[in-house]
Structure formats: C-alpha cells, structure tokens
C-alpha cells in the first residue's frame, strides 16, 4: 500500500500578518514579489490587508495625529526611504561608470 503524506496547513499569527502587509504596502513592490520573498501567496496578502486595515482604523482613532508615536513612525519611514534612495543612487553611479568606460579592441588591446 502506498502512503501519501498529508501537508499540514501553516498558521500565521497576527503579528506576522500585520508585518507582512505593512512590508508589502510600504515597499512599493507587488504582492506577488513580496509573497515570494515571504514564502506565501499574493492572495494571502490581499486577504490579510483587510484585517490590518481594521486594526489600523482602530489605532487611528486612539492616537492623535500629532502624537509622538505618529511622528516617530513618520520619521522612521522617511529615514528608510532616504536610505533606499541613497542606495539606488550609488548603484546608478556605479552602473554609469561601468557603461561609460570605452571598450578595448580585441585586436591590439588599445581603446577605441
């Protein structure tokens, strides 16, 4: 008799769901890309977004718009974006340097 293995359903806690959705929404990447990075399907992210939206709505009513926590969150997001943009700028500079080098000739090794 042949035995087949039954795969158990993975269970994710609320913290993982919330962090996954926030990562997806803040990164600007598609749900498919973020899902592949996390080992889940994009459909899960879309379903979890509804849960996180409910939590965010409750949180928005309890914290003041100018509270320290809100301002700190904005500062952290701005710093992450700034770091990301600096990394992109460095990559573009390196790429431009590589692409602007003149090719060497295969005949005598001189530059064209």
SULPELIN-V922988 format. One record per pair of residues at least 12 apart in sequence whose ideal C-beta (glycine too) atoms are under 10 Angstrom apart, sorted by the first residue. I is the first residue (numbers start at 1). GAP is how many residues later the second one is. D is the distance in whole Angstrom. If there is no record, write none. Layout:
# SULPELIN-V922988
i:I gap:GAP d:D
i:I gap:GAP d:D
This chain:
# SULPELIN-V922988
i:10 gap:29 d:9
i:10 gap:30 d:8
i:10 gap:34 d:10
i:12 gap:26 d:10
i:12 gap:28 d:8
i:12 gap:32 d:8
i:12 gap:36 d:8
i:14 gap:34 d:9
i:14 gap:37 d:8
i:14 gap:38 d:9
i:14 gap:41 d:8
i:16 gap:22 d:9
i:16 gap:24 d:9
i:16 gap:32 d:9
i:17 gap:23 d:10
i:17 gap:27 d:8
i:17 gap:28 d:9
i:17 gap:30 d:9
i:17 gap:31 d:4
i:17 gap:32 d:9
i:17 gap:34 d:6
i:17 gap:35 d:7
i:17 gap:38 d:10
i:18 gap:30 d:8
i:18 gap:33 d:8
i:18 gap:34 d:5
i:18 gap:37 d:7
i:18 gap:38 d:9
i:19 gap:19 d:9
i:19 gap:33 d:9
i:20 gap:14 d:7
i:20 gap:15 d:8
i:20 gap:17 d:10
i:20 gap:18 d:6
i:20 gap:20 d:7
i:20 gap:24 d:8
i:20 gap:25 d:6
i:20 gap:28 d:7
i:20 gap:29 d:10
i:20 gap:32 d:9
i:21 gap:13 d:9
i:21 gap:23 d:9
i:21 gap:24 d:6
i:21 gap:25 d:9
i:21 gap:26 d:10
i:21 gap:27 d:5
i:21 gap:28 d:5
i:21 gap:29 d:9
i:21 gap:30 d:8
i:21 gap:31 d:4
i:21 gap:32 d:9
i:21 gap:34 d:10
i:21 gap:35 d:10
i:22 gap:27 d:10
i:22 gap:30 d:7
i:22 gap:34 d:9
i:23 gap:14 d:8
i:23 gap:15 d:8
i:23 gap:22 d:9
i:24 gap:13 d:9
i:24 gap:14 d:9
i:24 gap:18 d:9
i:24 gap:21 d:5
i:24 gap:22 d:9
i:24 gap:24 d:9
i:24 gap:25 d:8
i:24 gap:28 d:10
i:25 gap:20 d:9
i:25 gap:24 d:8
i:25 gap:27 d:8
i:26 gap:51 d:7
i:26 gap:54 d:8
i:26 gap:55 d:9
i:27 gap:53 d:10
i:27 gap:57 d:9
i:28 gap:53 d:10
i:28 gap:56 d:9
i:30 gap:12 d:8
i:30 gap:15 d:10
i:31 gap:12 d:8
i:31 gap:13 d:9
i:31 gap:14 d:5
i:31 gap:15 d:6
i:31 gap:18 d:9
i:32 gap:13 d:9
